[in-house]
Amino acid sequence: MADIADIASDLMERRMERAMATCRLPDTMAANDECEECGCEIPAARRQAAPWATTCIECQGIREKNAGRYRHA
């Protein structure tokens, strides 16, 4: 029978694995070179710096600004 320390250790290990899985970068690059918000081309410098990006810098900034508003509401 597992004691409290074993149960806590298992729980922490599962939580850590889940957190690490969400932090991993995608193995593939974005499917296309167009922003999914505005349809404009994602600049080559952004694609190189963040190959997983699906939005241009301007649209990503708007997303992040709006996400901040919802968190603090």
Backbone as a chain_set.jsonl record, in Angstrom:
{"seq": "MADIADIASDLMERRMERAMATCRLPDTMAANDECEECGCEIPAARRQAAPWATTCIECQGIREKNAGRYRHA", "coords": {"N": [[0.843, -1.183, 0.0], [0.52, 2.196, -0.834], [2.092, 5.016, 0.657], [1.433, 8.363, 1.932], [3.475, 10.045, 1.01], [4.364, 8.712, -1.302], [2.077, 8.878, -2.918], [1.838, 11.656, -3.167], [4.241, 12.188, -4.499], [3.829, 10.814, -6.933], [1.667, 12.309, -7.925], [2.839, 14.864, -8.215], [4.763, 14.237, -10.147], [3.143, 13.574, -12.375], [1.888, 16.06, -12.775], [4.119, 17.64, -13.389], [5.008, 16.412, -15.756], [2.828, 17.002, -17.409], [2.967, 19.807, -17.443], [5.46, 20.171, -18.67], [4.92, 19.075, -21.168], [3.185, 20.96, -22.252], [4.874, 23.064, -22.595], [6.66, 22.4, -24.556], [8.042, 23.039, -27.75], [6.384, 23.142, -30.912], [6.906, 20.502, -33.275], [6.705, 20.936, -35.928], [6.595, 23.405, -38.522], [4.577, 26.349, -39.112], [1.668, 25.902, -41.14], [1.174, 27.557, -43.343], [2.183, 30.667, -44.912], [0.678, 32.851, -44.357], [-1.038, 35.151, -42.251], [-3.368, 34.005, -39.901], [-5.326, 35.633, -38.938], [-5.516, 38.217, -40.283], [-4.783, 37.675, -42.88], [-2.6, 38.684, -44.212], [0.815, 38.44, -45.382], [3.076, 36.638, -43.322], [5.945, 38.059, -42.068], [9.259, 37.165, -43.201], [11.315, 37.291, -41.282], [9.925, 36.978, -38.876], [8.852, 34.419, -39.254], [11.212, 32.994, -39.258], [12.233, 33.49, -36.687], [10.143, 32.572, -35.085], [8.99, 29.859, -35.984], [6.629, 28.459, -35.631], [4.622, 30.283, -35.561], [1.403, 31.552, -36.29], [0.268, 33.902, -36.8], [0.683, 37.354, -37.793], [2.929, 39.862, -36.478], [1.523, 42.14, -35.623], [-1.166, 41.243, -35.357], [-0.786, 39.232, -33.454], [0.013, 40.759, -31.293], [-2.379, 42.116, -30.769], [-3.988, 39.942, -30.037], [-2.671, 39.138, -27.656], [-2.986, 41.427, -26.1], [-5.784, 41.521, -25.853], [-6.18, 39.081, -24.539], [-5.013, 39.637, -22.095], [-6.808, 41.47, -21.074], [-9.047, 39.865, -20.576], [-8.129, 38.142, -18.596], [-7.842, 39.75, -16.356], [-10.329, 40.627, -15.793]], "CA": [[0.0, 0.0, 0.0], [1.3, 3.435, -0.974], [1.893, 5.995, 1.718], [1.108, 9.707, 1.479], [4.611, 10.58, 0.256], [4.343, 8.094, -2.639], [0.951, 9.439, -3.651], [2.205, 13.039, -3.488], [5.297, 12.12, -5.504], [3.189, 10.456, -8.209], [0.869, 13.449, -8.355], [3.765, 15.905, -8.677], [5.373, 13.777, -11.394], [2.144, 13.734, -13.44], [1.724, 17.502, -13.027], [5.326, 18.128, -14.044], [4.977, 15.914, -17.134], [1.809, 17.777, -18.125], [3.501, 21.154, -17.639], [6.536, 20.086, -19.648], [4.319, 18.815, -22.474], [2.61, 22.19, -22.788], [5.966, 24.005, -22.876], [7.46, 21.964, -25.698], [7.78, 23.719, -29.01], [5.886, 22.246, -31.944], [7.932, 19.91, -34.127], [6.533, 21.37, -37.309], [6.408, 24.834, -38.725], [3.218, 26.728, -39.498], [1.27, 25.31, -42.419], [1.274, 28.511, -44.444], [2.908, 31.901, -44.631], [-0.286, 33.933, -44.175], [-1.614, 35.338, -40.926], [-4.719, 33.439, -39.847], [-6.258, 36.683, -38.546], [-5.731, 39.265, -41.291], [-4.499, 37.157, -44.217], [-1.36, 39.248, -44.76], [1.959, 37.542, -45.29], [3.889, 36.716, -42.108], [7.291, 38.403, -42.514], [10.25, 36.087, -43.137], [12.044, 37.383, -40.016], [9.071, 36.368, -37.836], [8.793, 32.968, -39.503], [12.492, 32.424, -38.865], [12.35, 33.582, -35.238], [9.072, 31.785, -34.474], [8.444, 29.089, -37.106], [5.296, 27.952, -35.301], [3.683, 31.406, -35.538], [0.313, 31.51, -37.264], [-0.21, 35.264, -36.964], [1.707, 38.387, -37.944], [3.263, 40.498, -35.201], [0.453, 43.052, -35.229], [-2.326, 40.466, -34.896], [-0.404, 38.56, -32.217], [-0.051, 41.782, -30.252], [-3.796, 42.338, -30.448], [-4.432, 38.754, -29.289], [-2.118, 39.172, -26.308], [-3.623, 42.536, -25.388], [-7.138, 41.088, -25.523], [-6.098, 38.014, -23.546], [-4.738, 40.303, -20.826], [-8.047, 42.084, -20.589], [-9.945, 38.832, -20.065], [-7.573, 37.567, -17.372], [-7.989, 40.655, -15.211], [-11.705, 41.105, -15.7]], "C": [[0.89, 1.249, 0.0], [1.025, 4.364, 0.197], [1.671, 7.377, 1.107], [2.235, 10.297, 0.641], [4.654, 10.014, -1.16], [3.234, 8.691, -3.5], [1.27, 10.874, -4.08], [3.275, 13.076, -4.571], [4.727, 11.787, -6.876], [2.389, 11.62, -8.77], [1.762, 14.556, -8.911], [4.419, 15.502, -9.996], [4.405, 13.939, -12.565], [1.953, 15.205, -13.792], [2.927, 18.074, -13.764], [5.371, 17.666, -15.499], [3.977, 16.702, -17.974], [2.316, 19.19, -18.417], [4.593, 21.155, -18.698], [5.974, 19.853, -21.052], [3.741, 20.084, -23.075], [3.682, 23.205, -23.145], [6.79, 23.616, -24.093], [7.065, 22.731, -26.946], [7.249, 22.72, -30.027], [7.028, 21.751, -32.824], [7.852, 20.413, -35.555], [6.341, 22.876, -37.375], [4.959, 25.094, -39.114], [2.92, 26.238, -40.907], [1.39, 26.285, -43.583], [1.955, 29.792, -43.988], [1.978, 33.093, -44.416], [-0.823, 33.954, -42.758], [-3.04, 34.79, -40.916], [-5.757, 34.473, -39.427], [-6.567, 37.633, -39.702], [-5.45, 38.804, -42.722], [-3.254, 37.724, -44.867], [-0.225, 38.237, -44.597], [2.694, 37.746, -43.969], [5.314, 36.986, -42.556], [8.283, 37.26, -42.287], [11.008, 36.105, -41.811], [11.236, 36.756, -38.88], [8.996, 34.868, -38.027], [10.089, 32.296, -39.072], [12.635, 32.408, -37.334], [11.332, 32.7, -34.517], [8.376, 30.969, -35.561], [7.046, 28.521, -36.867], [4.23, 29.042, -35.365], [2.636, 31.268, -36.644], [-0.283, 32.89, -37.502], [0.96, 36.213, -37.176], [1.918, 39.05, -36.582], [2.12, 41.385, -34.713], [-0.743, 42.289, -34.66], [-2.012, 39.72, -33.603], [-0.439, 39.536, -31.052], [-1.478, 42.063, -29.812], [-4.335, 41.168, -29.632], [-3.963, 38.819, -27.841], [-2.739, 40.29, -25.477], [-5.032, 42.146, -24.958], [-7.131, 39.986, -24.481], [-5.831, 38.598, -22.168], [-5.968, 40.934, -20.233], [-8.966, 41.045, -19.966], [-9.441, 38.235, -18.768], [-7.863, 38.434, -16.163], [-9.425, 41.12, -15.003], [-12.436, 40.541, -14.516]], "O": [[1.873, 1.335, 0.736], [-0.106, 4.488, 0.667], [1.72, 7.531, -0.113], [1.97, 10.984, -0.345], [4.945, 10.739, -2.111], [3.442, 8.974, -4.68], [1.005, 11.26, -5.218], [3.214, 13.915, -5.47], [5.099, 12.408, -7.872], [2.436, 11.883, -9.972], [1.468, 15.12, -9.965], [4.609, 16.345, -10.873], [4.805, 14.395, -13.637], [1.865, 15.56, -14.968], [2.772, 18.901, -14.663], [5.733, 18.444, -16.382], [4.257, 17.03, -19.127], [2.115, 19.708, -19.515], [4.64, 22.054, -19.537], [6.508, 20.387, -22.024], [3.801, 20.27, -24.29], [3.422, 24.121, -23.925], [7.548, 24.438, -24.608], [5.891, 23.031, -27.162], [7.638, 21.552, -29.996], [7.989, 22.475, -33.086], [8.823, 20.325, -36.307], [5.97, 23.519, -36.393], [4.21, 24.163, -39.41], [3.808, 26.169, -41.756], [1.683, 25.869, -44.704], [2.26, 29.961, -42.807], [2.445, 34.226, -44.304], [-1.036, 32.91, -42.143], [-3.826, 35.08, -41.818], [-6.955, 34.217, -39.546], [-7.728, 37.832, -40.06], [-5.841, 39.478, -43.675], [-2.881, 37.298, -45.961], [-0.299, 37.313, -43.787], [2.911, 38.88, -43.541], [5.855, 36.219, -43.353], [8.172, 36.497, -41.328], [11.315, 35.044, -41.267], [11.797, 36.078, -38.02], [9.07, 34.119, -37.054], [10.076, 31.167, -38.581], [13.103, 31.425, -36.761], [11.628, 32.144, -33.459], [7.294, 31.339, -36.014], [6.361, 28.145, -37.817], [3.043, 28.743, -35.233], [2.952, 30.915, -37.78], [-1.212, 33.048, -38.294], [2.09, 35.916, -36.789], [1.155, 38.81, -35.646], [1.789, 41.38, -33.527], [-1.27, 42.647, -33.606], [-2.883, 39.588, -32.743], [-0.869, 39.185, -29.953], [-1.749, 42.229, -28.623], [-5.053, 41.368, -28.652], [-4.74, 38.588, -26.914], [-2.988, 40.116, -24.285], [-5.431, 42.41, -23.823], [-8.005, 39.961, -23.614], [-6.366, 38.106, -21.174], [-6.149, 40.931, -19.016], [-9.596, 41.308, -18.941], [-10.244, 37.854, -17.916], [-8.104, 37.922, -15.069], [-9.691, 41.931, -14.116], [-13.608, 40.854, -14.307]]}, "num_chains": 1, "name": "protein.A"}
